[in-house]
Amino acid sequence: MTMQRICFALQVKPDRLEEYKRRHRDVWPEMLNALRETGWSNYSLFLRDDGMLVGYLETRDFELARGAMAKREVNERWQREMADFFVQPAGLLPDRAMQPLEEVFHLD
């Protein structure tokens, strides 16, 4: 099966940028393990100074990988702690707000 390349964008609150970056320098080891175990690979986050966050990952099946993470207790804790960093509807956790962008070009 071919790997899917997934890219998504979210908006971090401008007044929370430094704390958001700090939190990602110290991602919990059990969260990192859960991501790997559920099929998230080559996962990166890029942050612009206005709060635009772009994420990229590769996986065999994004919906399956996202669903597997949603079942992990560590993911639920992480998402709840990170929810206030984002501009999004109240009560929506960040991982549920990820909507893959359409790939329109790939050099290969």
Secondary structure, DSSP 8 states (H G I E B T S, - for coil): ---EEEEEEEEB-GGGHHHHHHHHHT--HHHHHHHHHTT-EEEEEEE-TTSEEEEEEEES-HHHHHHHHHT-HHHHHHHHHHGGGB-S-TT--HHHH-----------
